[in-house]
Amino acid sequence: MVRPSFDMSLSSKLITKPLGAGSSETTTTGPGIRTLETVSGTNRRKPVGWVPPTNYFFHKEVIEGAMGRLDWSQKFPTFEAGAIYTGCVGFANNSGPLNINNIFSATMQLPPVPSSLRNEAMTKAQLALKDQKVNLAVAWAERSRTASLIGDTFARMARSVRNLRQGRWQQAMRDLGILHGKREPRGSNWPQKWLELQYGWKPLLSDVYGACDALSKRPSSDWIVTGKGTALEDQRGLKILNDSTSPVGWICEGEGQRGAFTRIDAVPSNDFIRSLASVGVTNPLEVVWELVPYSFVVDWAIPIGKWLSSMDAGVGFNQFWISTTVWVRGDWHARGLGRKTWTTGGVSQTAVNDFTTSYKYLDILRSASQQGSLPIGRPWVKDPRSLGHMANGLALLSQAFGR
């Protein structure tokens, strides 16, 4: 389910015992722990696979009321005034004898994430994309396997043609995977014998076609490459002390973090998803092989090689989805300073500050956009895997057919 916004509390008790004659003890109930979350900008489940990034905001607070004891007494010549508080002396909604907002008001938020951290994260993401520190999709690995299949297949066919031209028809048949013991192919010349062996090489071409066809039908999101960058700034040893003449003395210590994360999802500029027909490649099973020259095999194979090779021949990318997430996190703990005594206007005063309280928060903001270019140079993907092998297979095939 979509994460909902909420504000919930766990109750706690405060016992108040006034000083002086005629006063009775009272018990008050209020929020001892308060947790609230605010979410906006998205209303979907976590996606399976890639989807364009969206704007998002998340805010969380966990406030623990001040637990312990808080006393304040004034001794006059004829009477004593004040009260002894025990239990939750400061509720999580800032009510009670101790307003904990007075403690955390100066510390509850670190400054916003500076532009320097945003720029650092963006630069790291761009360099990751340019330096190939990317998470290539499964389709890219499939493209490499397809190139290997093409190289292996056409190298086998080239060997078969060469053996057939030199009269080694049995070896030519073995090259095509035809079982030994078959009769010599009919025909007065090697091109005719080649056509006679089409029941051996047609399935090989069909395998190549099937692999290329499956590759061409992959959705564009399968080709997306990703660069990521993170910049952090930790702040530790934060401390604020309140030890004035106020009855309440406390020390607040904490740590925090500010950070930025940039993710760039990019689609290469070449149109990988176009159909094979756009490069002149059609299903070999639909062609009447006997009616075309034997060199049709080369004519059919070369466009496939060019098509597959062009996948990383572009100068860069033409679509970018950029998302930058910034966050500020704080974790604060405060405690009372114990017993304190002082005199004001001849009146002796005593305070006992023996309590603990804490405040944690997290703010996350993600901004997303789609752009046609990046602020700095356009990166490119260099991926020679299997292309050299495929090129060798195509070259052998061309030489075998004398083209």
NUMI-501922 format. One record per residue (C-alpha): residue number from 1; x, y, z. Coordinates in steps of 0.2 Angstrom, whole numbers, plus 2048, in hexadecimal, padded with zeros to 3 digits. Each point is the difference from the previous one (the first is absolute). Layout:
N
   lumtor    px    py    pz
      NUM     X     Y     Z
...
END
This chain:
403
   lumtor    px    py    pz
        1   800   800   800
        2   805   812   7FE
        3   808   807   810
        4   7F3   80B   808
        5   803   810   80A
        6   7FC   7FE   812
        7   802   808   812
        8   7FF   7F5   80E
        9   805   800   813
       10   802   7F5   80F
       11   7FA   807   810
       12   80A   803   810
       13   7FC   807   811
       14   806   80F   80A
       15   7FE   801   813
       16   7FF   811   807
       17   803   803   813
       18   7FE   813   805
       19   80B   806   80E
       20   7F7   809   80E
       21   7F1   7FC   80B
       22   7EF   7FC   7F9
       23   806   7F9   7F0
       24   7FC   7EF   7F9
       25   809   7F5   7F4
       26   7F9   7FF   7EE
       27   803   7F4   7F1
       28   800   806   7EE
       29   801   7F6   7F0
       30   808   805   7F0
       31   80A   7FA   7F1
       32   810   7F9   806
       33   806   7FB   7EF
       34   7FA   808   7F0
       35   804   7F9   7EE
       36   7FA   809   7F1
       37   804   7FD   7ED
       38   7FB   80B   7F1
       39   801   7F9   7EF
       40   7FC   809   7EF
       41   804   7FF   7EE
       42   7FD   7EE   7FC
       43   7F1   7F4   801
       44   806   7F0   7F9
       45   808   7F0   807
       46   813   7FE   7FE
       47   802   7FB   7ED
       48   806   7F0   7F9
       49   80D   805   7F3
       50   804   811   7FA
       51   7F3   80F   800
       52   803   812   7FE
       53   805   808   810
       54   7F3   80B   809
       55   800   80F   80C
       56   7FF   7FA   812
       57   800   807   812
       58   802   7F7   811
       59   801   807   811
       60   801   7F7   810
       61   801   805   812
       62   802   7F5   810
       63   7FE   80A   810
       64   803   7F8   811
       65   7F9   80A   80E
       66   80B   805   80F
       67   800   7F2   80D
       68   806   802   811
       69   7FE   80D   80E
       70   7FF   813   7FF
       71   7FF   80A   811
       72   7FF   812   803
       73   7FE   808   811
       74   801   811   808
       75   803   802   812
       76   7F8   810   808
       77   802   805   812
       78   7EE   7F9   804
       79   7FC   7F3   7F3
       80   807   7F6   7F1
       81   7F9   800   7EE
       82   804   7F5   7F1
       83   7FC   7EE   7FB
       84   808   7EF   7FD
       85   7FD   7F9   7EF
       86   803   7ED   7FD
       87   7FD   7F5   7F1
       88   7FE   809   7EF
       89   805   811   805
       90   7FF   806   7EE
       91   7F3   7F9   7F4
       92   805   7FC   7EE
       93   7F3   80E   7FA
       94   80A   80D   80A
       95   7F4   801   80E
       96   804   7FD   813
       97   80B   809   80C
       98   80F   7FE   7F4
       99   7FD   806   7EE
      100   80C   7F5   7F7
      101   7FE   80C   7F1
      102   80B   80C   80A
      103   80E   7F3   7FF
      104   7FF   7FB   7EE
      105   7FA   810   7F8
      106   812   806   7FD
      107   806   7EF   7FA
      108   7F2   7F6   7F8
      109   805   804   7EE
      110   811   801   7F8
      111   802   80C   7F2
      112   7F9   7FB   7EF
      113   80B   7F6   7F4
      114   80C   80C   7F7
      115   802   801   7EE
      116   812   7FA   801
      117   7FA   7EF   805
      118   7F3   7FF   7F2
      119   80D   805   7F3
      120   80C   7F3   807
      121   7F3   7F2   7FF
      122   7FC   805   7EE
      123   812   800   7FB
      124   803   7EF   807
      125   7F1   7F9   7F7
      126   805   808   7EF
      127   812   7F9   802
      128   7F9   7EF   805
      129   7F6   800   7F0
      130   80E   806   7F5
      131   80D   7F4   808
      132   7F4   7F1   7FD
      133   7FD   7FD   813
      134   7EF   7FD   7FB
      135   7F3   7F2   803
      136   7FD   7F9   7EF
      137   7EF   7F8   7FD
      138   7FE   7EE   7FC
      139   7FC   805   7EE
      140   812   806   7FE
      141   807   7EF   805
      142   7F3   7F8   7F4
      143   807   80B   7F2
      144   811   7F9   804
      145   7FB   7EE   7FF
      146   7F7   804   7F0
      147   810   807   7F9
      148   809   7F0   805
      149   7F2   7F5   7F8
      150   802   80A   7F0
      151   813   7FE   800
      152   7FF   7ED   803
      153   7F3   7FD   7F4
      154   808   809   7F1
      155   811   7F9   804
      156   7F9   7EF   7FE
      157   7F7   804   7F0
      158   810   808   7F9
      159   80A   7F0   804
      160   7F2   7F5   7F8
      161   800   80B   7F0
      162   813   7FF   7FF
      163   800   7ED   802
      164   7F2   7FF   7F3
      165   80A   80A   7F3
      166   80F   7F5   803
      167   7F6   7F0   7FE
      168   800   7FB   812
      169   7EE   7FE   800
      170   7FF   7F4   810
      171   80A   80D   80A
      172   7F4   80D   7FA
      173   7F2   7F6   806
      174   807   7FE   811
      175   803   812   801
      176   7EE   803   7FE
      177   7FC   7F2   80D
      178   7F9   7F4   7F3
      179   802   7EE   806
      180   80E   7F6   7F8
      181   7FA   7F3   7F3
      182   7F6   80C   7F5
      183   802   7FF   7EE
      184   80A   80D   7F6
      185   7F5   80F   7FC
      186   7FA   801   7EE
      187   806   80D   7F4
      188   80D   803   7F3
      189   808   80F   80A
      190   803   805   812
      191   7F2   80D   800
      192   7F3   7F3   7FB
      193   807   7F4   80D
      194   7FE   80E   80C
      195   7EE   802   7FC
      196   7FE   7ED   802
      197   807   802   812
      198   7F3   80D   805
      199   7F8   7F4   80C
      200   810   802   80A
      201   803   812   7FF
      202   7EF   807   800
      203   7FD   7FB   812
      204   810   809   805
      205   7F9   810   7F8
      206   7F0   7FD   808
      207   809   800   811
      208   808   810   7FC
      209   7F0   808   7FB
      210   7F7   7FB   80F
      211   80E   807   80C
      212   800   810   7F7
      213   7ED   801   7FF
      214   7FE   7FD   813
      215   80E   80D   803
      216   7F7   80D   7F5
      217   7EF   7FE   809
      218   807   804   811
      219   7F8   810   808
      220   80A   80F   801
      221   802   800   813
      222   80A   7F0   7FE
      223   80E   80A   7F8
      224   801   80D   80D
      225   811   803   808
      226   802   808   811
      227   80D   80B   808
      228   7FF   804   813
      229   809   80D   80B
      230   7FF   803   813
      231   807   80F   80B
      232   7FF   800   813
      233   803   80C   80E
      234   800   7F9   811
      235   7FF   80B   80F
      236   805   7F8   811
      237   803   807   812
      238   7F2   80D   7FF
      239   7FD   806   811
      240   7F5   80E   808
      241   800   804   812
      242   7F3   80A   80A
      243   807   804   812
      244   7F9   811   803
      245   7F6   806   80F
      246   7F1   7F7   7F9
      247   7F9   7F3   80B
      248   802   7F3   7F2
      249   812   7FC   7FC
      250   804   7F4   7F2
      251   80D   7FA   7F3
      252   7FB   7FA   7EF
      253   80C   7F6   7F5
      254   7FE   7F9   7EF
      255   806   7FC   7EF
      256   7F9   802   7EE
      257   803   7FD   7EE
      258   7FC   80A   7F0
      259   802   7F7   7EF
      260   7FB   800   7EE
      261   7FE   7F1   7F4
      262   7FF   802   7ED
      263   7FA   7F2   7F4
      264   801   802   7EE
      265   7F7   7F4   7F5
      266   804   801   7EE
      267   7FA   7F9   7EF
      268   80E   7FE   7F3
      269   7FC   80B   7F1
      270   7FF   7F2   7F3
      271   7EF   7F9   7FD
      272   803   7EE   807
      273   7EE   7FC   7FF
      274   7FD   802   7ED
      275   7FB   7F0   7F7
      276   80C   7F6   7F6
      277   7F6   804   7F0
      278   807   812   801
      279   812   7F9   7FC
      280   7FA   7F5   7F3
      281   7FF   7F0   80A
      282   7F1   7F4   7FE
      283   7FC   7EF   807
      284   80B   7F4   7F5
      285   7F2   7F3   801
      286   7F5   80B   7F6
      287   80C   801   7F2
      288   800   7F4   7F1
      289   813   7FC   801
      290   801   7F8   7EF
      291   7FA   80F   7F7
      292   80E   80C   807
      293   813   800   7FD
      294   80A   7F6   80D
      295   808   810   805
      296   7F0   805   808
      297   807   7F9   810
      298   80D   80D   800
      299   7F4   80E   7FB
      300   7F4   7FA   80E
      301   80E   7FF   80D
      302   809   810   7FE
      303   7F1   80B   805
      304   7FE   7F6   810
      305   812   803   804
      306   7FE   813   7FC
      307   7F0   801   80B
      308   808   7F7   80F
      309   810   80A   7FF
      310   7F7   811   7FE
      311   7F9   7FD   812
      312   810   808   807
      313   805   80B   7F1
      314   7F6   80F   806
      315   807   810   808
      316   7F7   7FE   810
      317   7EE   800   807
      318   7F1   80A   7FB
      319   7F5   7FD   80F
      320   804   803   812
      321   7F6   7FE   810
      322   808   809   80E
      323   7FB   7FE   812
      324   809   809   80E
      325   7FC   7FB   812
      326   805   80B   80F
      327   7FE   7FC   812
      328   803   807   811
      329   801   7F5   80F
      330   801   804   813
      331   802   7F6   810
      332   7FF   80A   810
      333   801   7FB   812
      334   7FE   80B   80F
      335   801   7FE   813
      336   7FE   80B   80F
      337   80F   807   809
      338   7FB   7F9   812
      339   7FE   80B   80F
      340   802   813   800
      341   7FF   80D   80E
      342   800   813   7FF
      343   7F9   80F   808
      344   7F5   80D   7F8
      345   7FA   810   80A
      346   804   7F7   811
      347   7F6   7F1   7FB
      348   809   7EF   800
      349   7FB   7F6   7F1
      350   804   7EE   7FB
      351   7FD   7F6   7F0
      352   803   7EE   7FD
      353   801   7FC   7ED
      354   802   7ED   7FF
      355   7F8   7FB   7EF
      356   804   7FA   7EF
      357   7F7   803   7EF
      358   805   7FE   7EE
      359   7FA   806   7EF
      360   804   7F8   7EF
      361   7FB   806   7EF
      362   803   7FC   7ED
      363   7FB   80A   7F1
      364   802   7F9   7EF
      365   7FC   80A   7F0
      366   802   7F8   7EE
      367   7FE   80B   7F1
      368   7FF   7F8   7EF
      369   801   806   7EE
      370   802   7FA   7EE
      371   80D   809   7F5
      372   807   7FE   7EF
      373   812   804   805
      374   80B   801   80F
      375   808   810   807
      376   812   7F9   7FC
      377   807   7F6   7F1
      378   7F5   7F2   7F9
      379   806   7EF   805
      380   800   7F1   7F6
      381   800   7ED   802
      382   810   7F6   7FA
      383   7FC   7EE   7FF
      384   80A   7F6   7F4
      385   7FC   7EF   807
      386   7FC   7F3   7F3
      387   800   80D   7F2
      388   812   7FB   7FA
      389   7FB   7EE   800
      390   7F0   804   7F6
      391   80A   80B   7F4
      392   80C   7F1   7FD
      393   7F2   7F5   7FC
      394   7F8   80C   7F4
      395   811   802   7F7
      396   803   7EE   7FE
      397   7EF   7FE   7F9
      398   803   80E   7F3
      399   810   7F8   7FB
      400   7F9   7EF   7FE
      401   7F3   806   7F4
      402   80D   80A   7F7
      403   7F8   811   804
END
